[in-house]
């Protein structure tokens, strides 16, 4: 069954171009030129990924991303017309998994979509109970196969990227993992570059969800100039 992808962009030519390339990859596409039109689709359709333009005529893509994150964990890719750190960091902070700056190469966009979907599907495969991989750490429970994270036995909603970072750090407890290594492990098959702030922003948002602090971390510790680690218990 083909994955279902939401496209929201008021630039008709851009939205139509993305639709053509994604349909050529046999994805099912739901395309809208306004956020209000997209909201009904978000509420009524089981989606696998969303591509949201930041500048929309009615509701901003940031707000639309927030509404998605209130209920769903599927990947969100933001489209920004300007290569500014502010837009990128804002989108990542609100729960986006990636961003693409206009103008973009269609094949690069397709590569990013495929990468996000692979990770999302990897963490949402249902396997028999005996094959589930569960990591326990302090008050955290991470179920890799069910893509579930519990903090004090209460579920917290993590994006695929946040889940990947937490999984890597938990599986390598006591070892410092550099931002570059985290970046490579998560996006290793992609040939484009991102800002160094990408991992930093995801770590910051992950800490917020875990109730962690930079000054006195219970979980993710920053080793200045080196990277991040979760201590062994």
C-alpha positions as CSV (number, residue, x, y, z in Angstrom):
1,X,0.0,0.0,0.0
2,X,1.4,3.4,-1.0
3,X,2.2,5.9,1.7
4,X,-0.1,8.9,2.0
5,X,1.6,12.3,1.9
6,X,0.0,15.7,2.6
7,X,1.3,18.8,0.6
8,X,0.2,22.3,1.7
9,X,1.6,25.2,-0.3
10,X,-0.2,28.3,-1.7
11,X,2.3,28.5,-4.6
12,X,0.4,26.4,-7.1
13,X,3.4,25.7,-9.3
14,X,5.5,24.4,-6.3
15,X,2.6,22.3,-4.9
16,X,1.9,20.8,-8.4
17,X,5.6,20.1,-8.9
18,X,6.0,18.2,-5.6
19,X,2.8,16.3,-6.4
20,X,4.1,15.1,-9.8
21,X,7.4,13.9,-8.4
22,X,5.8,12.1,-5.5
23,X,3.1,10.5,-7.6
24,X,5.9,9.3,-9.9
25,X,7.2,7.4,-6.8
26,X,3.8,5.9,-6.4
27,X,2.9,7.9,-3.3
28,X,-0.7,8.9,-2.7
29,X,-0.8,12.7,-2.5
30,X,-3.3,15.0,-0.8
31,X,-2.6,18.5,-2.1
32,X,-4.0,21.8,-0.7
33,X,-3.2,25.4,-1.3
34,X,-4.5,26.7,2.1
35,X,-4.1,25.4,5.7
36,X,-7.9,25.5,6.4
37,X,-8.5,23.0,3.5
38,X,-5.7,20.8,4.8
39,X,-7.0,20.7,8.4
40,X,-10.0,18.6,7.4
41,X,-7.7,16.1,5.7
42,X,-5.5,15.9,8.7
43,X,-8.4,15.1,10.9
44,X,-10.0,12.5,8.7
45,X,-7.1,10.8,6.9
46,X,-4.4,8.5,8.1
47,X,-1.3,10.2,6.8
48,X,2.3,9.0,6.7
49,X,4.1,12.4,6.1
50,X,3.3,16.1,5.7
51,X,5.1,18.7,3.6
52,X,4.1,22.2,4.9
53,X,5.0,25.6,3.5
54,X,5.7,28.1,6.2
55,X,4.1,31.1,4.5
56,X,0.4,30.3,3.9
57,X,-2.4,32.8,3.3
58,X,-4.6,31.8,6.2
59,X,-2.7,29.9,8.9
60,X,1.1,29.6,9.0
61,X,2.8,26.3,8.4
62,X,4.2,26.6,11.9
63,X,0.7,26.6,13.4
64,X,-0.3,23.7,11.1
65,X,2.8,21.8,12.3
66,X,1.8,22.4,15.9
67,X,-1.8,21.1,15.3
68,X,-0.4,17.9,13.7
69,X,2.0,17.4,16.6
70,X,-0.8,17.6,19.1
71,X,-2.1,14.3,17.8
72,X,0.3,12.6,15.5
73,X,3.9,11.6,15.2
74,X,4.4,11.1,11.5
75,X,7.2,13.1,9.9
76,X,6.7,16.8,9.0
77,X,8.9,18.5,6.5
78,X,8.8,22.3,6.4
79,X,9.3,24.4,3.2
80,X,10.9,27.8,3.7
81,X,11.5,30.5,1.1
82,X,14.5,31.9,2.9
83,X,17.6,30.2,4.1
84,X,17.3,31.7,7.6
85,X,18.3,30.0,10.8
86,X,15.2,31.5,12.6
87,X,12.7,29.7,10.3
88,X,14.6,26.4,10.5
89,X,15.0,26.5,14.3
90,X,11.4,27.5,14.8
91,X,10.1,24.7,12.7
92,X,12.3,22.1,14.4
93,X,11.4,23.4,17.8
94,X,7.7,23.0,17.0
95,X,8.2,19.4,16.1
96,X,9.2,19.4,12.4
97,X,11.6,16.6,11.4
98,X,13.3,18.4,8.5
99,X,13.2,21.5,6.3
100,X,13.7,22.3,2.6
101,X,14.7,25.7,1.3
102,X,13.2,27.0,-1.9
103,X,14.2,26.8,-4.6
104,X,15.0,23.1,-4.2
105,X,16.0,20.2,-6.4
106,X,13.0,17.9,-6.8
107,X,15.1,14.8,-6.6
108,X,16.6,16.0,-3.3
109,X,13.1,16.6,-2.0
110,X,12.1,13.0,-3.0
111,X,15.3,11.7,-1.2
112,X,14.3,13.5,2.0
113,X,10.8,12.2,1.8
114,X,12.0,8.6,1.4
115,X,14.5,8.9,4.2
116,X,11.8,10.2,6.7
117,X,9.4,7.5,5.6
118,X,11.9,4.8,6.1
119,X,12.7,5.8,9.6
120,X,9.0,6.3,10.4
121,X,8.0,2.9,9.1
122,X,11.0,1.3,10.9
123,X,9.7,2.5,14.2
124,X,6.1,1.6,13.6
125,X,6.3,-2.0,12.5
126,X,4.2,-4.3,14.6
127,X,6.0,-7.5,15.7
128,X,5.2,-10.4,18.0
129,X,5.5,-9.6,21.7
130,X,8.5,-11.8,22.1
131,X,10.5,-9.9,19.4
132,X,9.9,-6.4,20.8
133,X,12.9,-4.6,22.0
134,X,12.4,-2.6,25.2
135,X,15.0,-0.3,26.8
136,X,14.5,0.6,30.5
137,X,16.4,3.5,32.0
138,X,15.5,5.2,35.3
139,X,11.9,6.3,34.8
140,X,12.1,5.9,31.0
141,X,10.7,3.0,29.0
142,X,11.5,2.9,25.3
143,X,9.8,0.3,23.1
144,X,11.7,0.3,19.8
145,X,9.3,-1.9,17.9
146,X,6.1,-0.1,19.0
147,X,7.8,3.3,18.8
148,X,6.6,4.2,22.3
149,X,8.2,6.1,25.0
150,X,7.0,6.2,28.6
151,X,8.1,8.6,31.3
152,X,7.0,7.6,34.8
153,X,4.6,5.1,33.0
154,X,3.0,7.9,31.1
155,X,3.4,8.1,27.3
156,X,5.2,11.1,25.7
157,X,4.9,11.9,22.1
158,X,8.3,11.9,20.2
159,X,8.9,12.7,16.6
160,X,10.8,10.0,14.6
161,X,14.0,12.1,14.8
162,X,13.6,12.6,18.6
163,X,13.0,8.9,19.0
164,X,16.1,8.1,17.0
165,X,18.3,10.4,19.0
166,X,17.0,9.0,22.3
167,X,17.4,5.4,21.1
168,X,21.0,6.0,20.0
169,X,21.9,7.6,23.3
170,X,20.2,4.9,25.4
171,X,21.8,2.1,23.4
172,X,25.2,3.7,24.0
173,X,24.9,4.6,27.6
174,X,28.1,5.9,29.1
175,X,29.6,6.7,25.7
176,X,29.8,10.3,24.4
177,X,28.2,10.6,20.9
178,X,29.1,13.7,18.9
179,X,26.6,15.8,17.2
180,X,28.2,14.8,13.9
181,X,27.9,11.1,14.7
182,X,24.2,11.5,15.7
183,X,23.6,13.4,12.5
184,X,25.3,10.6,10.4
185,X,23.5,7.8,12.1
186,X,20.1,9.5,11.5
187,X,20.6,10.9,8.0
188,X,23.5,8.7,6.8
189,X,22.0,8.0,3.4
190,X,21.4,11.6,2.4
191,X,23.8,13.7,0.3
192,X,22.7,17.1,1.3
193,X,23.9,19.2,4.2
194,X,22.1,20.7,7.1
195,X,23.0,23.3,9.7
196,X,24.9,22.2,12.8
197,X,22.0,23.6,14.8
198,X,19.7,20.7,13.6
199,X,20.8,18.2,16.2
200,X,21.0,20.9,18.9
201,X,17.4,21.9,18.4
202,X,16.1,18.3,18.4
203,X,18.1,17.7,21.7
204,X,16.6,20.8,23.2
205,X,13.1,19.7,22.4
206,X,13.7,16.2,23.5
207,X,14.9,17.5,26.9
208,X,11.8,19.6,27.2
209,X,9.6,16.5,26.7
210,X,11.7,14.5,29.3
211,X,11.5,17.4,31.8
212,X,15.3,17.5,31.6
213,X,17.5,20.6,32.1
214,X,20.9,21.5,30.6
215,X,22.3,22.6,34.0
216,X,21.2,19.5,36.0
217,X,20.3,16.7,33.5
218,X,18.7,13.5,34.6
219,X,19.0,11.9,31.2
220,X,20.9,13.7,28.4
221,X,24.2,15.2,29.4
222,X,26.1,17.7,27.2
223,X,29.9,17.2,27.1
224,X,30.9,20.6,25.9
225,X,33.0,20.5,22.7
226,X,32.5,16.8,22.4
227,X,28.9,15.7,22.2
228,X,26.1,14.1,24.3
229,X,25.7,11.1,26.5
230,X,23.3,9.3,28.9
231,X,25.1,8.0,31.9
232,X,25.2,4.3,32.8
233,X,23.2,3.4,35.8
